[in-house]
């Protein structure tokens, strides 16, 4: 089959590589425009563009996905199928109906759960024990098309969003090749989505804020669900404090307000939550390096009674 691949971030790279290794004819890669990144805000290409260049595949970066000239160009490329993996734009009907076999999407959840922009982050934040990948025929809804294949993986207790992301990206690449093989042989199933659906909305600055009045388990899940990007934050002595690794302890012990530091030592910084306690094990103060707790405490003492957050009451 002649394929057009549409994708943008790191998650889509294994799928593109798998298509090339399986010797599909990838007529073009469509990805988002270069964006400013890093401290210097220098324009950088998306990871998929870099991979396409290494594979010597032509790259298209339309500013507007509905541009008639761009759609005519896709039509001229005459794809049998368009494969979409974390492209980041909603496709119009003119593109959905263009290829012979339709547009196929690889989505990082077990649909119909976690439709939308941030399925991996939301699954970890919500404490899910299982997730997976789904291939589906695209329609004009948001991840509502008929499913083709699904595969599940566990989310382990110490996994963060980055761990799950990497596992799903490689799992999804294999599932995509299986899907295209079934489509080309006319044996692909088509299963309507049924059951309870949910939406994984885009991450916001509010998602980055630790609310110490929440249960310790919820705070722990938020920390690992927002790591390695974009991270979670609280405040200490008027500065932003990012927390990268922690553990949840069920015991309450000390009768203090949420956000209070109970103790600090080589094991970490123990903080009272709404119920239970959070042990901070890796953290980063504004303007400083990311450090393990023991290293952090050598340069920045955190005495018992220190309050994290703008105010404990505001976090309740």
C-alpha positions in Angstrom: 0.0 0.0 0.0 1.0 3.6 -0.7 1.0 5.4 2.7 1.0 9.0 3.8 2.1 9.3 7.4 0.8 12.2 9.7 2.5 12.6 13.0 4.5 15.1 15.1 6.0 14.1 18.5 8.4 11.4 19.8 5.4 9.1 20.3 4.9 8.8 16.5 8.6 8.1 15.7 8.6 4.3 16.3 5.5 3.9 14.1 7.1 5.8 11.2 10.3 3.7 11.5 8.2 0.5 11.6 6.5 1.5 8.3 9.8 2.0 6.7 11.3 -1.2 8.0 8.2 -3.1 6.8 8.9 -1.6 3.3 5.6 0.2 3.0 5.8 2.9 0.3 5.6 6.1 2.4 4.9 8.8 -0.2 5.2 11.7 2.3 5.3 12.6 5.9 3.0 15.4 7.1 3.9 17.1 10.4 3.4 20.3 12.2 5.5 23.4 11.5 8.8 23.9 13.3 8.3 25.6 16.7 10.5 27.6 19.1 11.8 25.3 21.8 14.3 25.4 24.7 15.6 28.4 26.6 16.8 30.1 23.5 13.4 29.7 21.8 15.1 28.6 18.6 12.9 27.1 16.0 13.3 23.3 16.0 11.8 20.6 13.8 9.4 18.1 15.2 10.9 14.7 16.0 8.9 13.1 13.1 10.4 15.6 10.7 13.9 14.6 11.8 13.1 10.9 11.4 11.6 11.4 8.0 14.8 13.2 6.9 17.0 10.4 8.1 14.7 8.0 6.1 14.8 10.2 3.0 11.0 10.6 3.0 9.5 13.9 1.7 8.1 16.2 4.4 5.1 18.5 4.3 4.4 21.1 7.0 1.2 22.9 6.2 0.3 25.9 8.2 -3.4 25.2 7.7 -4.6 21.6 7.4 -7.7 22.7 5.5 -5.7 24.6 2.9 -7.2 23.6 -0.5 -3.7 23.6 -2.1 -2.5 21.2 0.6 -5.5 18.9 0.1 -4.9 18.9 -3.7 -1.3 17.9 -3.1 -2.4 15.0 -0.9 -4.8 13.9 -3.6 -2.0 14.1 -6.2 0.1 11.8 -4.0 -2.7 9.2 -4.4 -2.3 7.4 -1.0 -4.1 4.1 -0.4 -4.2 4.9 3.3 -3.3 7.8 5.6 -1.8 6.8 8.9 -2.2 9.3 11.8 -0.2 9.0 15.0 -0.3 12.0 17.4 -0.5 14.5 14.6 -2.1 17.1 16.8 -4.7 18.4 14.3 -8.3 17.4 13.5 -8.6 16.3 9.9 -11.4 17.7 7.7 -13.8 15.4 5.8 -12.0 16.2 2.5 -8.9 14.4 3.9 -10.8 11.6 5.7 -12.5 10.6 2.5 -9.4 10.9 0.3 -7.6 7.5 0.5 -9.0 4.3 -0.7 -8.8 2.5 2.7 -9.5 5.7 4.7 -7.5 7.3 7.5 -6.2 5.0 10.2 -5.4 6.4 13.7 -3.1 4.9 16.4 -4.4 6.2 19.7 -2.6 5.7 23.1 -5.5 4.4 25.1 -8.1 1.6 25.3 -10.9 3.3 23.5 -13.5 4.5 24.3 -11.7 5.5 27.5 -9.3 8.5 27.3 -10.2 10.0 24.0 -8.5 13.3 23.3 -5.2 15.0 23.7 -3.5 13.6 26.8 -4.5 10.0 27.3 -1.2 8.8 28.8 -0.9 11.6 31.4 -4.5 11.3 32.4 -4.4 7.5 32.8 -1.4 7.7 35.2 -2.8 10.8 37.1 -6.1 8.8 37.6 -4.2 5.8 39.0 -5.2 3.4 36.2 -3.6 -0.1 36.5 -4.0 -0.9 32.8 -3.8 1.0 29.5 -3.0 0.2 25.9 -3.2 1.2 22.3 -6.0 1.2 19.8 -6.0 1.4 16.0 -9.2 2.7 14.4 -10.9 4.1 11.3 -11.1 7.8 11.7 -14.3 9.8 11.4 -15.1 13.4 12.1 -15.5 12.9 15.9 -12.7 13.1 18.4 -11.4 9.5 18.6 -14.9 8.1 18.0 -14.2 5.9 14.9 -14.7 2.2 14.6 -11.9 0.2 16.2 -9.7 -2.3 14.4 -7.2 -3.7 17.0 -6.4 -3.1 20.6 -3.5 -4.3 22.9 -3.2 -3.8 26.6 -0.2 -3.2 28.9 0.0 -2.8 32.7 0.8 0.5 34.4 3.2 -0.4 37.2 3.2 1.2 40.6 6.4 3.2 40.0 5.8 4.1 36.3 5.7 7.7 35.4 4.1 9.1 32.2 7.4 8.8 30.4 7.7 5.1 31.1 4.2 4.5 29.8 4.7 6.7 26.8 7.8 4.8 25.7 6.1 1.4 26.2 3.0 2.4 24.3 4.9 4.0 21.4 6.7 0.8 20.6 3.7 -1.4 21.2 1.6 0.8 19.0 4.2 0.6 16.2 3.8 -3.1 16.1 0.0 -2.9 16.3 0.0 -0.5 13.4 1.8 -2.9 11.1 -0.6 -5.7 12.0 -3.5 -3.4 11.3 -2.2 -2.4 7.8 -1.6 -6.0 7.0 -5.2 -6.9 7.9 -6.5 -3.9 5.9 -4.5 -4.8 2.8 -5.8 -8.4 2.9 -9.4 -7.4 3.5 -9.5 -9.0 6.9 -9.5 -6.0 9.2 -12.3 -6.1 11.8 -14.5 -3.0 12.3 -15.9 -2.7 15.8 -18.0 0.2 16.9 -17.0 1.8 20.2 -19.3 0.8 23.0 -19.3 1.2 26.8 -18.4 4.1 29.0 -16.3 6.8 27.3 -14.0 9.4 28.8 -12.0 12.3 27.6 -8.3 13.1 28.3 -8.4 16.9 28.1 -5.3 18.9 27.3 -3.0 19.6 30.2 -3.2 23.1 31.7 -1.1 25.1 34.2 -3.7 24.1 36.9 -2.8 20.4 36.4 0.8 21.3 37.4 -0.2 22.6 40.8 0.1 20.3 43.8 -2.9 20.5 46.1 -1.6 19.3 49.4 -5.2 19.0 50.7 -5.7 16.0 48.4 -5.0 12.4 49.6 -1.3 11.3 49.4 -2.1 8.7 46.7 -3.7 11.3 44.5 -0.7 13.6 44.8 1.7 10.8 44.1 -0.2 9.8 41.0 -0.2 13.4 39.8 3.6 13.7 40.3 4.3 10.6 38.2 1.6 11.4 35.7 3.2 14.8 34.9 6.8 13.4 34.8 9.0 14.0 32.8 6.8 16.7 31.2 5.6 19.2 32.1 6.2 18.5 35.8 4.3 19.5 38.9 5.1 22.4 41.2 4.5 23.8 44.6 6.1 26.8 46.4 8.7 27.1 49.1 9.9 30.4 50.6 8.3 32.3 47.7 10.1 30.2 45.0 8.7 27.5 42.6 9.6 24.0 43.7 9.2 21.2 41.2 8.8 17.7 42.4 10.0 14.9 40.1 9.9 11.7 42.2 8.0 10.8 45.4 6.2 8.1 47.3 2.9 7.9 49.0 2.6 6.8 52.7 -0.9 5.9 54.0 -0.3 6.8 57.7 -1.3 10.2 58.9 0.7 10.3 62.1 1.1 14.1 62.8 -1.8 16.4 63.3 -0.7 19.3 61.2 -2.1 21.1 58.2 -1.6 19.8 54.6 1.7 21.1 53.1 3.6 21.1 56.3 7.1 19.4 56.3 7.1 16.8 59.0 10.8 15.8 58.6 13.7 15.9 56.2 16.6 13.5 55.9 18.5 11.2 53.6 15.3 9.3 52.6 13.5 12.4 51.5 11.3 15.3 52.6 8.1 14.1 54.4 5.1 16.3 53.8 1.6 16.1 55.3 -1.2 15.5 52.7 -4.9 15.7 53.2 -4.8 12.1 54.2 -1.5 10.3 54.4 2.0 11.7 53.7 4.1 12.3 50.7 7.8 11.5 50.7 9.6 13.8 48.2 12.7 12.0 46.8 13.7 14.2 43.8 13.1 17.9 43.4 14.2 21.2 41.9 14.1 24.7 43.3 13.5 27.6 40.9 16.8 28.5 39.2 18.6 25.4 40.4 19.4 21.9 39.3 17.2 18.8 39.7 18.5 16.9 42.7 17.9 13.9 44.8 16.5 14.9 48.2 19.8 14.1 50.1 21.8 16.3 47.7 19.2 19.1 47.8 19.2 19.2 51.6 22.9 19.6 51.8 22.6 23.0 50.0 19.0 24.0 51.1 18.0 22.9 54.6 14.2 22.3 54.9 13.4 22.3 58.7 10.3 20.6 60.1 7.5 23.1 60.1 8.3 24.5 56.7 5.1 25.0 54.7 4.9 24.1 51.0 2.4 25.9 48.8 1.1 29.4 48.7 -0.8 28.7 51.9 -2.0 25.4 53.4 -5.6 26.7 53.6 -5.7 27.6 49.9 -4.8 24.0 49.0 -7.6 22.4 50.9 
